[in-house]
Amino acid sequence: MTRHEGRLAALADIDPYAAELVERMVGLSVRGLPPGYVDGQFVFTRRGRRDAAGRWTAVPEGRSIRYGAIVALGVATLDADRQREALAGDTVADLVGNLVGRLPGVTNLGDTALITWAAAETGHPRLGEALRRLAELERGVAGGAPVPTVEAAWALAGLVAAHRATGGDAEVGERMEQARERLLKGLGGEPLYRHVIGPASWYRAHVGCFADQVYPLQALARLHAHAGDADALAAAERIAAGICAAQGPQGQWWWHYDARTGAVVEGYPVYSVHQLSMAPMALLDLADAGGTGYLKEIALGLGWMMSRPEVDDELIVEDLALTWRKAARDDPKKIVRGVRAVASAINQNSRIGLLDRIYPPVSVDRECRPYELGWLLYAWLFTLPRDVPGNAG
């Protein structure tokens, strides 16, 4: 039995419908990627539009290097035939080569880290180019300069993968250690991560979103699996315990948290990618690294995709091979999250419950970004290598 089959069997013991959903979504993801792949690049989004007959269509918009790198990680879990199916005839080596070739024009640390990560995990011969570009951008955040938490986490994950791929290269190891220190320092003694490691605006300096928890959790779990880092595992366990304790009663993975207390500042939007992909990805990595298993929480989160209390609309659209992005408040100017961030900065216990009645979560965001399908493949098909004896879990 493969690791994927074992995961699904364990999930089926808890909720057979959740396990069936995962199998269904893996197939949908492979079918849903080609419409967003244009001339060797992935689009930024496929946006829902009604045609003349009133049917929903999905119109490609923009381009995204970041989403292309995430898709590369996901598609790399497939065999060669399915890679070509997902990439309209290309292989993941083709996609990664295109991404590395664009690196001279990439100035974002997180995007570069993701490309490095993808090059490392696919064994791409141009990994060295990616590592050099990542080093150039790492110098820009040296010495305590503010860095988004998500980007810091991707840098660590990418360097862990590169350290493994290079057979423990000493220079990569030193950089991995520096990325580790930055990420652990960013958490400090708090239960959850803030959005930025370093100085930030006073009114939301205490706030961290769901992504700010998931990606560090994943990176730290992977560091422990690779290097046997007990402090990294302890930090990953703390984050996992925090987001699971805060999970909604119908399985919602909420959006904004108070990093000082772990409390939810603002729950909405609830994103399909969080329910189907990002939460399972990080929590399964933690279990693979020898940490706590959270299959019940994963199953509950998957269940929200099948039966949501907020909206009647189906978020999984088989005929378009996509998922609608999120269930959100009818709050186009993001008033609720802004007001609650300010209120909780002043008083940790402030919620301003009246806003729930004024702006109920009844809106569906009809778009699908390629990374949502890429992370789904990665979450459920990737097996985390364990390089340290005793980390078998």
C-alpha positions as CSV (number, residue, x, y, z in Angstrom):
1,M,0.0,0.0,0.0
2,T,1.4,3.4,-1.0
3,R,1.5,6.3,1.5
4,H,-1.4,8.0,-0.4
5,E,-3.5,4.8,-0.2
6,G,-2.7,4.5,3.5
7,R,-3.7,8.1,4.1
8,L,-7.0,7.6,2.3
9,A,-7.7,4.3,4.2
10,A,-7.1,6.1,7.5
11,L,-9.3,9.0,6.4
12,A,-12.0,6.6,5.3
13,D,-12.1,5.1,8.8
14,I,-13.0,8.5,10.1
15,D,-15.2,9.7,7.2
16,P,-15.6,7.7,4.0
17,Y,-17.2,10.6,2.2
18,A,-14.1,12.8,2.9
19,A,-11.8,10.1,1.4
20,E,-14.0,9.8,-1.6
21,L,-13.9,13.6,-2.0
22,V,-10.1,13.5,-2.0
23,E,-10.0,10.9,-4.8
24,R,-12.5,13.0,-6.8
25,M,-10.5,16.2,-6.3
26,V,-7.2,14.7,-7.4
27,G,-8.8,13.8,-10.8
28,L,-10.5,17.2,-11.0
29,S,-7.2,19.0,-10.4
30,V,-5.4,17.2,-13.2
31,R,-8.3,18.1,-15.6
32,G,-8.5,21.6,-14.3
33,L,-4.9,22.7,-14.8
34,P,-4.5,22.7,-18.6
35,P,-7.1,25.5,-19.2
36,G,-4.9,27.8,-17.1
37,Y,-1.6,26.8,-18.8
38,V,-0.7,29.2,-21.7
39,D,2.6,29.2,-23.6
40,G,4.5,27.5,-20.8
41,Q,3.1,29.8,-18.0
42,F,0.1,29.6,-15.7
43,V,-2.5,32.2,-15.5
44,F,-3.2,34.2,-12.4
45,T,-6.8,33.1,-12.2
46,R,-9.8,31.6,-14.1
47,R,-12.6,34.0,-13.3
48,G,-16.2,33.0,-13.4
49,R,-18.4,34.7,-16.1
50,R,-21.9,34.0,-17.3
51,D,-22.3,33.3,-21.0
52,A,-25.2,34.5,-23.1
53,A,-27.2,31.4,-22.0
54,G,-26.6,32.2,-18.3
55,R,-24.1,29.4,-17.8
56,W,-21.0,29.8,-15.8
57,T,-17.7,29.8,-17.7
58,A,-14.1,30.4,-16.5
59,V,-12.1,33.1,-18.3
60,P,-8.3,33.0,-17.9
61,E,-6.7,36.2,-16.7
62,G,-3.1,37.4,-16.2
63,R,0.0,35.3,-15.5
64,S,1.7,34.2,-12.3
65,I,5.2,32.8,-11.7
66,R,4.3,32.0,-8.1
67,Y,1.3,29.9,-9.1
68,G,3.4,28.2,-11.7
69,A,6.0,27.1,-9.1
70,I,3.3,25.7,-6.8
71,V,1.7,23.8,-9.7
72,A,5.2,22.4,-10.5
73,L,5.4,21.0,-7.0
74,G,2.0,19.4,-7.3
75,V,2.4,18.0,-10.8
76,A,5.8,16.5,-9.8
77,T,3.9,14.0,-7.7
78,L,2.3,12.5,-10.9
79,D,3.8,10.0,-13.3
80,A,5.1,11.1,-16.7
81,D,1.8,10.5,-18.6
82,R,-0.3,12.4,-16.0
83,Q,2.2,15.2,-16.0
84,R,1.7,15.7,-19.7
85,E,-2.1,15.5,-19.2
86,A,-2.0,18.2,-16.5
87,L,0.5,20.4,-18.5
88,A,-1.1,20.2,-21.9
89,G,1.7,18.0,-23.2
90,D,4.6,19.4,-21.2
91,T,6.4,17.7,-18.3
92,V,7.2,19.2,-15.0
93,A,10.9,19.5,-16.1
94,D,9.7,21.8,-18.9
95,L,7.7,23.9,-16.5
96,V,10.5,24.2,-14.0
97,G,13.0,25.1,-16.7
98,N,10.7,27.9,-17.8
99,L,10.4,29.2,-14.3
100,V,14.2,29.1,-13.6
101,G,14.7,30.9,-16.9
102,R,12.6,33.8,-15.7
103,L,14.4,34.2,-12.4
104,P,16.6,37.2,-13.4
105,G,13.4,39.2,-13.5
106,V,11.9,37.9,-10.3
107,T,12.4,40.2,-7.3
108,N,10.1,38.5,-4.7
109,L,11.8,36.3,-2.1
110,G,8.8,34.0,-1.8
111,D,8.5,33.4,-5.6
112,T,12.2,32.6,-5.8
113,A,12.0,30.3,-2.9
114,L,9.1,28.4,-4.5
115,I,11.0,28.0,-7.7
116,T,14.1,26.8,-5.8
117,W,11.9,24.3,-3.9
118,A,10.4,23.0,-7.2
119,A,13.8,22.7,-8.8
120,A,15.2,20.8,-5.8
121,E,12.3,18.3,-5.6
122,T,12.3,17.6,-9.3
123,G,16.0,17.2,-9.5
124,H,16.2,19.9,-12.1
125,P,19.8,20.5,-13.5
126,R,19.3,24.3,-13.1
127,L,18.9,24.1,-9.3
128,G,22.2,26.0,-8.8
129,E,20.8,29.0,-10.7
130,A,17.8,29.1,-8.5
131,L,19.9,28.9,-5.3
132,R,22.1,31.8,-6.5
133,R,19.1,34.0,-7.2
134,L,17.6,33.1,-3.8
135,A,20.9,34.0,-2.1
136,E,20.8,37.4,-3.7
137,L,17.3,38.1,-2.4
138,E,18.0,36.7,1.0
139,R,20.6,39.4,1.5
140,G,17.8,41.9,1.3
141,V,16.2,40.5,4.4
142,A,19.3,40.0,6.4
143,G,19.9,41.8,9.6
144,G,16.3,41.8,10.8
145,A,14.6,43.6,7.9
146,P,10.8,43.0,7.9
147,V,9.8,39.9,5.8
148,P,6.4,38.4,5.2
149,T,6.0,35.3,7.3
150,V,4.8,33.3,4.3
151,E,7.9,34.2,2.3
152,A,10.2,33.3,5.3
153,A,8.5,29.9,5.5
154,W,8.9,29.2,1.8
155,A,12.6,30.2,2.0
156,L,13.1,27.6,4.7
157,A,11.1,24.9,2.9
158,G,13.0,25.6,-0.3
159,L,16.4,25.4,1.4
160,V,15.5,22.2,3.2
161,A,14.6,20.6,-0.1
162,A,17.8,21.9,-1.7
163,H,19.9,20.7,1.2
164,R,18.5,17.2,0.6
165,A,18.8,17.4,-3.1
166,T,22.5,18.5,-3.0
167,G,23.4,15.8,-0.5
168,G,23.9,18.2,2.4
169,D,25.9,21.0,0.7
170,A,27.6,23.0,3.4
171,E,26.7,26.4,2.0
172,V,23.1,25.5,1.6
173,G,23.1,24.1,5.1
174,E,24.3,27.4,6.5
175,R,21.6,29.2,4.7
176,M,19.0,26.7,5.9
177,E,20.2,27.4,9.4
178,Q,19.8,31.2,8.9
179,A,16.3,30.7,7.5
180,R,15.4,28.5,10.5
181,E,16.6,31.1,13.0
182,R,14.6,33.8,11.2
183,L,11.4,31.7,11.3
184,L,11.7,30.5,14.9
185,K,12.5,34.1,16.1
186,G,9.4,35.3,14.3
187,L,7.2,33.0,16.4
188,G,9.0,33.7,19.6
189,G,6.8,32.7,22.6
190,E,3.5,33.4,21.0
191,P,1.0,30.6,20.0
192,L,0.7,31.7,16.3
193,Y,2.5,33.7,13.7
194,R,2.0,37.4,12.8
195,H,1.7,38.4,9.2
196,V,5.2,40.0,9.1
197,I,8.4,39.0,10.9
198,G,9.7,42.4,12.0
199,P,8.1,45.8,12.4
200,A,4.5,46.3,11.0
201,S,1.6,48.7,11.2
202,W,0.4,49.0,14.8
203,Y,-3.3,48.3,14.0
204,R,-2.6,44.9,12.5
205,A,0.9,44.0,13.8
206,H,-0.7,41.4,16.0
207,V,-2.7,39.7,13.2
208,G,-1.7,36.6,11.3
209,C,-3.7,34.9,8.5
210,F,-4.2,31.2,8.0
211,A,-1.4,31.1,5.4
212,D,0.9,32.7,8.0
213,Q,0.4,29.6,10.1
214,V,0.2,26.8,7.5
215,Y,3.4,27.5,5.7
216,P,5.7,27.8,8.7
217,L,4.1,24.7,10.2
218,Q,4.9,22.8,7.0
219,A,8.5,24.2,6.7
220,L,9.3,23.5,10.4
221,A,7.9,20.0,10.2
222,R,10.0,19.4,7.1
223,L,13.1,20.7,8.8
224,H,12.6,18.3,11.6
225,A,12.1,15.3,9.2
226,H,15.3,16.3,7.4
227,A,17.6,17.3,10.3
228,G,16.0,16.1,13.5
229,D,15.4,19.6,14.8
230,A,13.4,19.2,18.1
231,D,12.8,23.0,18.4
232,A,11.4,23.1,14.9
233,L,9.1,20.2,15.7
234,A,7.9,21.8,19.0
235,A,7.1,25.1,17.1
236,A,5.2,23.2,14.4
237,E,3.2,21.3,17.1
238,R,2.3,24.6,18.8
239,I,1.0,26.1,15.6
240,A,-1.0,23.0,14.7
241,A,-2.5,22.9,18.1
242,G,-3.5,26.5,17.8
243,I,-5.2,26.4,14.4
244,C,-7.0,23.1,15.3
245,A,-8.3,24.5,18.6
246,A,-9.7,27.5,16.7
247,Q,-11.3,25.4,13.9
248,G,-14.9,26.2,13.3
249,P,-17.7,23.8,14.3
250,Q,-18.4,22.9,10.7
251,G,-14.7,22.5,9.9
252,Q,-14.0,26.0,8.8
253,W,-10.3,27.0,8.8
254,W,-10.7,30.6,9.8
255,W,-8.8,33.5,8.2
256,H,-7.4,36.0,10.7
257,Y,-6.0,35.3,14.1
258,D,-4.6,37.2,17.1
259,A,-1.0,35.9,17.2
260,R,-0.7,36.9,20.9
261,T,-3.6,34.7,22.1
262,G,-4.5,32.4,19.2
263,A,-8.1,33.8,19.1
264,V,-9.9,34.3,15.9
265,V,-10.0,38.0,14.9
266,E,-12.1,37.5,11.8
267,G,-13.2,34.1,10.4
268,Y,-14.2,35.0,6.9
269,P,-13.5,34.4,4.1
270,V,-13.3,30.6,4.3
271,Y,-11.2,29.4,1.3
272,S,-11.7,26.2,-0.6
273,V,-7.9,25.8,-0.9
274,H,-7.6,25.9,2.9
275,Q,-10.2,23.2,3.4
276,L,-9.1,20.9,0.6
277,S,-5.3,21.4,0.4
278,M,-3.4,23.7,2.6
279,A,-4.6,22.5,6.0
280,P,-4.2,18.8,5.0
281,M,-0.8,19.5,3.4
282,A,0.7,21.0,6.6
283,L,-0.9,18.7,9.1
284,L,0.0,15.6,7.1
285,D,3.6,16.8,6.8
286,L,3.6,17.2,10.6
287,A,2.3,13.6,11.0
288,D,4.9,12.3,8.5
289,A,7.6,14.1,10.4
290,G,6.7,12.1,13.6
291,G,4.4,14.7,15.1
292,T,0.7,14.7,16.1
293,G,-1.8,13.4,13.6
294,Y,-4.9,15.5,13.0
295,L,-7.0,13.4,10.6
296,K,-10.2,14.2,12.4
297,E,-9.7,17.9,11.9
298,I,-8.7,17.3,8.3
299,A,-11.8,15.2,7.7
300,L,-14.0,17.9,9.3
301,G,-12.4,20.6,7.1
302,L,-13.1,18.5,4.0
303,G,-16.7,18.0,5.1
304,W,-17.2,21.8,4.9
305,M,-16.7,21.6,1.2
306,M,-19.7,19.2,0.9
307,S,-22.1,20.8,3.3
308,R,-21.6,24.5,4.2
309,P,-23.8,26.5,6.5
310,E,-22.9,29.8,4.9
311,V,-23.9,29.4,1.2
312,D,-26.1,27.1,-0.8
313,D,-23.9,27.3,-4.0
314,E,-21.7,24.3,-4.8
315,L,-18.0,25.3,-4.6
316,I,-16.9,22.3,-6.6
317,V,-17.7,22.7,-10.3
318,E,-17.1,19.4,-12.1
319,D,-18.0,20.6,-15.6
320,L,-15.4,23.5,-15.4
321,A,-12.9,21.3,-13.4
322,L,-12.4,23.9,-10.7
323,T,-13.4,25.0,-7.2
324,W,-14.9,28.5,-6.5
325,R,-12.4,30.3,-4.4
326,K,-14.2,31.2,-1.2
327,A,-17.3,31.9,0.9
328,A,-17.1,35.5,2.1
329,R,-18.9,38.3,3.6
330,D,-20.8,40.7,1.4
331,D,-18.2,43.2,2.3
332,P,-16.3,44.4,-0.8
333,K,-14.2,46.9,1.0
334,K,-13.1,44.4,3.7
335,I,-14.5,46.6,6.4
336,V,-15.1,43.8,8.9
337,R,-11.5,42.5,9.0
338,G,-10.1,46.1,9.2
339,V,-12.4,47.1,12.0
340,R,-11.8,44.0,14.0
341,A,-8.0,44.2,13.5
342,V,-8.1,47.8,15.0
343,A,-10.5,46.8,17.8
344,S,-8.5,43.8,18.8
345,A,-5.3,45.8,18.8
346,I,-6.9,48.1,21.4
347,N,-8.7,45.4,23.3
348,Q,-7.8,41.7,22.8
349,N,-11.4,40.6,23.7
350,S,-13.2,43.0,21.3
351,R,-15.3,41.3,18.6
352,I,-18.0,43.9,17.6
353,G,-20.5,41.1,17.0
354,L,-22.9,43.5,15.3
355,L,-20.8,43.3,12.1
356,D,-21.8,39.6,11.7
357,R,-25.4,40.7,11.2
358,I,-24.6,43.7,9.0
359,Y,-22.2,41.7,6.7
360,P,-23.2,38.0,6.7
361,P,-21.0,35.5,4.9
362,V,-23.3,34.9,2.0
363,S,-21.1,35.7,-1.0
364,V,-19.2,33.2,-3.3
365,D,-16.0,34.4,-5.0
366,R,-16.2,32.7,-8.4
367,E,-12.7,32.4,-9.5
368,C,-10.1,29.6,-9.3
369,R,-6.3,30.2,-9.1
370,P,-4.0,27.4,-10.4
371,Y,-2.1,27.1,-7.1
372,E,-5.3,25.8,-5.5
373,L,-5.2,22.7,-7.7
374,G,-1.4,22.5,-7.5
375,W,-1.4,22.4,-3.7
376,L,-4.2,19.8,-3.7
377,L,-2.1,17.4,-5.7
378,Y,0.9,18.1,-3.5
379,A,-1.1,17.7,-0.2
380,W,-2.4,14.3,-1.0
381,L,0.1,12.7,-3.3
382,F,3.5,13.8,-1.9
383,T,5.3,11.6,0.7
384,L,7.6,13.5,3.0
385,P,11.1,12.0,3.1
386,R,12.4,11.3,6.6
387,D,16.2,11.6,6.6
388,V,16.8,11.2,10.4
389,P,16.5,7.8,11.9
390,G,13.6,7.6,14.4
391,N,11.4,10.1,12.6
392,A,9.2,7.5,11.2
393,G,6.1,8.6,13.2
